Amino acid sequence: MKNNDLLSEGNKVEFERDLNQFIRKLIDWKTDSSLVHRADDLNTTISTDALPLGGQSLDDSIEELVGSLDRNINFSSKKFMGFPDCGNSLAGLAGAVAEVFLQQNLINKDICSPMGTEVEADVLNWLRELIGYAVNNKLTDVSQLGGAVTTGGVMSNTYALMAAARKYPDKKIVILPNNIGHYSLSYATEWLNLDVKVVYCKTKQYRLDQVELKRLLHFYGESVLFVGVYACDSMTSTCEDLEGVYHVVKEVENDIWLHADACHGFALSFSDAYRSKVTYLRHYDSCTMDPHKVMWLPYTLSVVLMKNADDFGTLSRTNALIMDDPLSFGKTTPFIGSKPYDSLKLWMVMKTLGVHEIGEMVEARISNADLFYAILNSDINFYVGNDDILFSVIFQYVPDKDAEIEQINEVNRSIYRKMLSDGEYYFGSV
């Protein structure tokens, strides 16, 4: 094959052979748990290569990439515990490969993605049904889905805040949890430049302090636009008291947008044992979820849903060039434009596993966290910082109970730095 060849009938056999060999090496790397990443591969600067004026063979480019695979973080390694997910479900990986070869652009249905649009509609409706939102199975406009697949949690939370501001344009106060907040909600307020003021509410045991929340609601009165909560927070995976917060807010003021960042916790809706923790999501005006965090599929895939599809419809725009079509997702996905077929990965996982098997896998993950919690909690050399265990266990190594807090923190920081340098194991740092 020549460097500038395009895939064709004439080179497909040779390309298939080379691609299969390449994929085999990628699979070998992904299933290798000997390390998380190459040792001593930490740099304080980024060094860039020279512009490649003359090309090299495809084989050489592939070999260069294969030779540096261990510079990547292997989420699939059994020694990697820095994130709730590993992106290695067979169905999810197959969907990711198919996405690349299908090359659909979901900005437009008829021209670019007739089947892809239907797949994405399936996924959105399935998730709506799971959390208890109303479902429309016969669509004349994609805005009737009341949601969108986006690039990540920041974008999903941004859509929710945009819709809230359109519904209540004269309100300017956004209330978010203090200390446990994920960056995506605060970033959304900053980047949108909506002239809103963010007020942080005290938390207690990684949940909103409802007494303080009520005080803030009374203090700011009709100026409150938006109250955001976490189900579950990304640090401790503690699930908010969704019902309690809902009633506190509605008893003070009905016209406030209630939003749940359920990027982790939506997975509980698959589980018979844990679904009750998130059943009150159905009463919230909007909900965001990140399947790439908890559904075993490769990056990236996030979703925003709104209880009232008409609220989501306020984000809709048309353009005669490519989006003047009520069934095209390009009209309902601000800031994205050309739109990847990421939803195929989730469609493959949900079609292949089904709700019941996914629920069992979620419960198994929680059981593993419970076991890890029990092991650490029984060891006097460890302090465990959370006790409502779902996906995360927060702990510190405390070999000397009489040591100052800063000494304990420095011991743990040095362990973390050593772990990063060695590359063999990884635990998340908070």
C-alpha positions as CSV (number, residue, x, y, z in Angstrom):
1,M,0.0,0.0,0.0
2,K,1.1,3.6,-0.7
3,N,1.1,6.2,2.0
4,N,-1.6,8.2,0.3
5,D,-3.9,5.2,-0.6
6,L,-7.6,5.4,0.3
7,L,-9.5,2.3,1.3
8,S,-10.6,0.5,-1.9
9,E,-11.5,-2.9,-3.3
10,G,-7.9,-3.2,-4.5
11,N,-6.2,-2.8,-1.0
12,K,-8.8,-4.0,1.4
13,V,-7.3,-7.4,1.9
14,E,-3.9,-6.0,2.7
15,F,-5.4,-3.3,4.9
16,E,-7.6,-5.8,6.8
17,R,-4.5,-8.0,7.5
18,D,-2.5,-5.0,8.8
19,L,-5.4,-3.7,10.8
20,N,-6.1,-7.0,12.4
21,Q,-2.5,-7.2,13.6
22,F,-2.7,-3.7,14.9
23,I,-6.0,-4.4,16.8
24,R,-4.5,-7.6,18.2
25,K,-1.6,-5.5,19.8
26,L,-4.2,-3.0,21.1
27,I,-6.1,-5.9,22.7
28,D,-2.9,-7.3,24.2
29,W,-2.2,-3.9,25.8
30,K,-5.7,-3.5,27.1
31,T,-5.7,-6.9,28.7
32,D,-2.3,-6.6,30.3
33,S,-2.5,-5.8,34.0
34,S,1.2,-5.8,34.7
35,L,1.2,-2.0,34.9
36,V,-1.0,1.1,34.5
37,H,1.5,3.1,32.5
38,R,5.2,3.4,31.8
39,A,7.4,4.1,34.9
40,D,9.0,7.5,35.3
41,D,6.9,9.0,32.5
42,L,6.0,12.2,34.3
43,N,6.9,15.5,32.8
44,T,6.3,19.1,33.9
45,T,6.3,20.3,30.3
46,I,4.9,19.1,27.0
47,S,7.5,18.7,24.2
48,T,6.2,18.6,20.7
49,D,7.7,16.9,17.6
50,A,8.8,18.8,14.5
51,L,6.3,19.2,11.7
52,P,6.5,16.0,9.5
53,L,7.5,17.5,6.1
54,G,8.1,14.1,4.7
55,G,5.9,11.2,5.5
56,Q,6.6,7.6,6.6
57,S,5.0,4.3,5.9
58,L,1.7,3.4,7.6
59,D,3.6,0.4,9.1
60,D,6.1,2.8,10.6
61,S,3.4,5.0,12.1
62,I,1.6,2.0,13.6
63,E,4.9,0.7,15.0
64,E,5.6,4.0,16.6
65,L,2.2,4.0,18.2
66,V,2.5,0.4,19.4
67,G,5.9,1.2,20.8
68,S,4.5,3.9,23.0
69,L,1.3,2.2,24.1
70,D,2.6,2.0,27.7
71,R,2.7,5.8,27.8
72,N,-1.1,5.7,27.8
73,I,-3.2,5.1,31.0
74,N,-4.6,1.6,30.9
75,F,-8.1,1.9,32.5
76,S,-8.6,-1.8,32.0
77,S,-5.7,-2.8,34.1
78,K,-6.8,-4.6,37.3
79,K,-4.3,-2.3,39.1
80,F,-6.0,0.9,38.0
81,M,-8.6,2.1,40.6
82,G,-8.7,5.8,39.8
83,F,-12.1,5.8,38.0
84,P,-15.3,3.9,38.3
85,D,-15.1,2.5,34.8
86,C,-12.7,0.8,32.5
87,G,-14.2,1.2,29.0
88,N,-13.7,-2.4,28.1
89,S,-17.1,-4.0,27.5
90,L,-17.0,-6.1,24.4
91,A,-20.2,-4.5,23.1
92,G,-19.0,-1.0,23.8
93,L,-15.7,-1.6,22.1
94,A,-17.4,-3.2,19.1
95,G,-19.7,-0.1,18.9
96,A,-16.7,2.2,19.0
97,V,-15.0,0.4,16.2
98,A,-18.3,0.4,14.2
99,E,-18.7,4.2,14.8
100,V,-15.3,4.9,13.1
101,F,-16.1,2.8,10.0
102,L,-19.7,3.9,9.6
103,Q,-18.7,7.6,9.7
104,Q,-22.1,9.0,10.3
105,N,-22.7,12.7,11.1
106,L,-25.8,13.1,13.3
107,I,-26.1,16.7,12.5
108,N,-28.6,15.7,9.8
109,K,-30.8,12.6,9.5
110,D,-31.6,12.1,5.8
111,I,-28.2,13.3,4.3
112,C,-25.8,11.9,7.0
113,S,-27.3,9.5,9.4
114,P,-30.7,7.9,8.8
115,M,-30.1,4.9,11.0
116,G,-27.9,6.7,13.5
117,T,-30.6,9.2,14.2
118,E,-33.0,6.4,15.1
119,V,-30.3,4.7,17.3
120,E,-29.8,7.9,19.2
121,A,-33.5,8.4,19.7
122,D,-33.7,4.8,21.0
123,V,-31.0,5.5,23.6
124,L,-32.5,8.8,24.8
125,N,-36.0,7.2,25.2
126,W,-34.5,4.2,27.0
127,L,-32.8,6.5,29.5
128,R,-35.9,8.6,29.9
129,E,-37.9,5.5,30.7
130,L,-35.3,4.3,33.2
131,I,-35.4,7.4,35.3
132,G,-39.2,7.9,35.1
133,Y,-39.6,10.7,32.5
134,A,-42.4,10.5,30.0
135,V,-41.5,8.9,26.7
136,N,-42.7,9.8,23.2
137,N,-42.4,6.8,20.8
138,K,-43.7,8.6,17.6
139,L,-41.6,11.6,16.9
140,T,-42.3,14.4,14.4
141,D,-39.5,16.5,15.8
142,V,-36.3,15.4,17.7
143,S,-36.9,18.1,20.3
144,Q,-39.8,15.9,21.5
145,L,-37.1,13.5,22.9
146,G,-36.4,16.1,25.5
147,G,-32.7,15.5,25.6
148,A,-29.5,15.1,23.7
149,V,-26.3,13.0,23.6
150,T,-23.3,15.3,24.1
151,T,-19.5,15.2,24.3
152,G,-19.3,15.2,28.1
153,G,-20.7,16.3,31.4
154,V,-19.7,19.9,31.0
155,M,-21.7,20.2,27.8
156,S,-24.7,18.3,29.3
157,N,-24.8,20.5,32.4
158,T,-24.5,23.6,30.1
159,Y,-27.6,22.6,28.2
160,A,-29.5,22.3,31.5
161,L,-28.4,25.7,32.7
162,M,-29.3,27.2,29.3
163,A,-32.8,25.8,29.3
164,A,-33.3,27.1,32.9
165,A,-32.2,30.6,31.9
166,R,-34.5,30.6,29.0
167,K,-37.4,29.6,31.2
168,Y,-36.7,32.1,34.0
169,P,-34.7,34.9,32.2
170,D,-35.1,37.4,35.1
171,K,-33.6,35.0,37.8
172,K,-29.9,35.2,38.5
173,I,-29.0,33.0,41.5
174,V,-27.6,29.5,41.0
175,I,-27.2,27.4,44.1
176,L,-24.7,24.5,44.1
177,P,-23.2,22.2,46.7
178,N,-20.0,23.4,48.4
179,N,-16.8,21.2,48.6
180,I,-18.2,18.3,46.7
181,G,-19.1,20.1,43.4
182,H,-17.9,18.7,40.1
183,Y,-16.3,21.4,37.9
184,S,-18.8,21.0,35.1
185,L,-21.7,22.9,36.7
186,S,-19.5,25.8,37.8
187,Y,-17.8,25.9,34.4
188,A,-21.2,26.0,32.7
189,T,-22.1,29.2,34.6
190,E,-18.7,30.8,33.7
191,W,-18.5,30.0,30.1
192,L,-22.1,30.8,29.2
193,N,-21.7,34.3,30.7
194,L,-25.4,34.4,31.7
195,D,-24.8,37.1,34.3
196,V,-25.7,34.7,37.1
197,K,-24.3,34.5,40.6
198,V,-23.2,31.2,42.0
199,V,-24.0,30.6,45.6
200,Y,-22.4,27.6,47.3
201,C,-24.5,25.8,49.9
202,K,-22.9,24.1,52.9
203,T,-22.8,20.3,52.8
204,K,-23.1,17.7,55.5
205,Q,-21.8,14.2,54.9
206,Y,-21.4,15.0,51.2
207,R,-25.0,16.1,50.8
208,L,-26.6,19.5,50.8
209,D,-27.3,20.8,54.3
210,Q,-31.1,21.2,53.9
211,V,-31.3,23.7,56.7
212,E,-28.8,25.9,55.0
213,L,-30.5,25.4,51.7
214,K,-33.8,26.6,53.1
215,R,-32.1,29.6,54.5
216,L,-30.5,30.5,51.2
217,L,-33.8,30.0,49.3
218,H,-35.6,32.4,51.7
219,F,-32.7,34.9,51.6
220,Y,-32.6,35.1,47.8
221,G,-36.3,34.6,47.3
222,E,-37.6,34.9,43.8
223,S,-34.1,35.6,42.4
224,V,-33.2,31.9,42.6
225,L,-32.9,30.4,39.1
226,F,-31.4,27.0,39.6
227,V,-30.6,24.5,42.3
228,G,-28.1,21.7,41.3
229,V,-27.4,18.5,43.2
230,Y,-25.3,15.4,42.7
231,A,-26.6,11.9,42.4
232,C,-23.9,10.8,43.1
233,D,-21.0,13.1,43.7
234,S,-17.9,12.2,41.8
235,M,-15.6,12.1,44.8
236,T,-17.4,9.9,47.3
237,S,-20.3,8.6,45.2
238,T,-22.7,9.7,47.9
239,C,-26.2,10.0,46.6
240,E,-28.1,13.2,47.4
241,D,-31.4,13.0,49.3
242,L,-33.3,13.8,46.1
243,E,-36.7,13.7,47.7
244,G,-35.7,15.9,50.7
245,V,-34.1,18.6,48.5
246,Y,-37.1,18.6,46.1
247,H,-39.5,19.3,48.9
248,V,-37.3,21.9,50.6
249,V,-37.1,23.8,47.3
250,K,-40.8,23.5,46.3
251,E,-42.0,24.5,49.7
252,V,-40.2,27.8,49.3
253,E,-40.6,28.6,45.6
254,N,-42.2,26.5,42.8
255,D,-40.6,28.4,39.9
256,I,-37.0,27.2,40.4
257,W,-35.2,24.9,38.1
258,L,-34.1,21.7,39.9
259,H,-31.2,19.9,38.3
260,A,-29.6,16.6,39.2
261,D,-26.1,15.8,38.0
262,A,-26.5,12.0,38.0
263,C,-23.5,11.3,35.8
264,H,-22.6,8.5,38.2
265,G,-25.8,7.7,40.0
266,F,-28.1,7.2,37.0
267,A,-26.6,3.7,36.8
268,L,-28.5,2.8,40.0
269,S,-31.8,3.0,37.9
270,F,-30.8,-0.3,36.3
271,S,-30.6,-2.1,39.7
272,D,-33.6,-3.5,41.5
273,A,-31.7,-3.3,44.8
274,Y,-30.5,0.4,44.5
275,R,-33.1,2.0,42.2
276,S,-34.9,3.5,45.1
277,K,-32.0,5.9,45.7
278,V,-32.7,7.7,42.4
279,T,-36.5,7.3,41.9
280,Y,-37.0,11.0,42.7
281,L,-35.0,12.0,39.6
282,R,-38.4,11.8,37.8
283,H,-39.4,15.0,39.6
284,Y,-36.4,17.0,38.6
285,D,-36.5,19.5,35.7
286,S,-33.3,18.1,34.2
287,C,-30.9,15.3,34.7
288,T,-27.4,14.6,33.3
289,M,-25.7,11.3,33.0
290,D,-22.3,10.0,31.8
291,P,-22.5,6.5,30.4
292,H,-18.7,6.7,29.8
293,K,-18.3,6.8,33.6
294,V,-20.3,3.8,34.6
295,M,-21.4,1.7,31.6
296,W,-18.1,0.1,30.5
297,L,-17.9,1.9,27.2
298,P,-15.0,3.9,25.7
299,Y,-14.9,7.7,25.9
300,T,-16.8,9.9,25.4
301,L,-20.6,9.8,25.9
302,S,-22.8,12.0,28.0
303,V,-26.5,12.7,28.0
304,V,-28.8,15.5,29.2
305,L,-32.6,14.9,29.7
306,M,-35.3,17.3,30.6
307,K,-38.6,16.3,32.2
308,N,-40.6,18.6,30.0
309,A,-39.6,18.2,26.4
310,D,-40.9,21.7,25.6
311,D,-38.2,23.1,27.9
312,F,-35.6,21.3,25.8
313,G,-37.3,22.6,22.7
314,T,-36.3,26.1,23.6
315,L,-32.7,25.2,22.7
316,S,-33.8,24.2,19.2
317,R,-32.6,26.2,16.1
318,T,-32.9,25.7,12.4
319,N,-30.6,26.4,9.4
320,A,-31.6,26.0,5.8
321,L,-28.2,24.6,4.8
322,I,-28.4,21.4,6.7
323,M,-30.6,21.6,9.8
324,D,-33.9,22.7,8.4
325,D,-35.3,19.3,9.2
326,P,-37.4,18.5,12.3
327,L,-35.8,15.1,12.6
328,S,-32.2,16.2,12.6
329,F,-30.2,16.4,15.9
330,G,-28.1,19.3,14.7
331,K,-31.0,21.6,15.5
332,T,-31.0,20.6,19.2
333,T,-27.3,20.4,20.1
334,P,-25.9,23.9,20.6
335,F,-22.1,24.3,20.2
336,I,-21.6,20.9,18.6
337,G,-22.4,21.2,14.9
338,S,-21.0,18.1,13.2
339,K,-22.0,15.4,15.6
340,P,-20.3,12.0,16.2
341,Y,-22.2,8.7,16.4
342,D,-21.2,8.1,20.0
343,S,-24.6,6.9,21.0
344,L,-23.9,3.6,19.1
345,K,-21.6,2.5,21.9
346,L,-24.4,2.8,24.5
347,W,-26.9,1.3,22.1
348,M,-24.7,-1.8,21.7
349,V,-24.2,-2.2,25.5
350,M,-27.9,-1.8,26.3
351,K,-29.0,-4.0,23.4
352,T,-26.4,-6.7,24.2
353,L,-26.7,-6.8,28.0
354,G,-30.2,-5.5,28.7
355,V,-31.4,-3.7,31.8
356,H,-31.3,-6.8,34.1
357,E,-27.8,-7.8,33.4
358,I,-26.5,-4.3,33.6
359,G,-28.3,-4.0,37.0
360,E,-26.5,-7.1,38.2
361,M,-23.1,-5.7,37.0
362,V,-23.8,-2.4,38.9
363,E,-24.6,-4.4,42.0
364,A,-21.4,-6.4,41.7
365,R,-19.4,-3.2,41.4
366,I,-21.0,-1.9,44.6
367,S,-20.3,-5.2,46.3
368,N,-16.7,-4.9,45.4
369,A,-16.6,-1.4,46.9
370,D,-18.3,-2.7,50.1
371,L,-15.6,-5.4,50.4
372,F,-12.8,-2.8,49.9
373,Y,-14.5,-0.6,52.5
374,A,-14.7,-3.5,55.0
375,I,-11.0,-4.4,54.5
376,L,-9.8,-0.8,55.1
377,N,-12.2,-0.1,57.9
378,S,-10.9,-3.1,59.9
379,D,-7.3,-1.9,59.6
380,I,-6.2,0.6,62.3
381,N,-3.7,2.1,59.8
382,F,-6.4,3.5,57.6
383,Y,-9.0,6.2,57.9
384,V,-12.1,5.8,55.8
385,G,-13.9,9.1,55.0
386,N,-17.3,7.9,53.7
387,D,-19.7,5.2,54.9
388,D,-22.6,5.3,52.3
389,I,-20.7,3.1,49.9
390,L,-21.7,2.9,46.2
391,F,-18.8,3.2,43.8
392,S,-16.0,4.9,45.8
393,V,-14.2,4.5,49.1
394,I,-12.3,7.5,50.4
395,F,-9.4,6.6,52.6
396,Q,-6.1,7.8,54.0
397,Y,-3.1,5.9,55.3
398,V,-2.6,7.0,59.0
399,P,0.3,5.0,60.5
400,D,0.6,7.4,63.4
401,K,-2.6,8.5,65.1
402,D,-0.7,11.3,67.0
403,A,0.7,12.9,63.9
404,E,-0.4,16.4,62.8
405,I,-2.9,16.5,59.9
406,E,-0.4,18.1,57.5
407,Q,2.1,15.3,58.3
408,I,-0.5,12.7,57.5
409,N,-1.4,14.5,54.3
410,E,2.2,14.7,53.2
411,V,2.7,11.0,53.8
412,N,-0.2,10.3,51.6
413,R,0.9,12.8,49.0
414,S,4.4,11.1,48.9
415,I,2.8,7.7,48.4
416,Y,0.7,9.1,45.6
417,R,3.7,10.6,43.9
418,K,5.6,7.3,44.2
419,M,2.6,5.5,42.7
420,L,2.5,7.9,39.8
421,S,6.2,7.5,39.2
422,D,6.2,3.7,39.4
423,G,3.2,3.3,37.1
424,E,2.3,-0.1,38.4
425,Y,-0.7,0.8,40.5
426,Y,-3.1,3.7,40.6
427,F,-5.7,5.0,43.1
428,G,-7.5,8.3,42.5
429,S,-6.5,11.3,44.5
430,V,-9.0,13.8,46.0
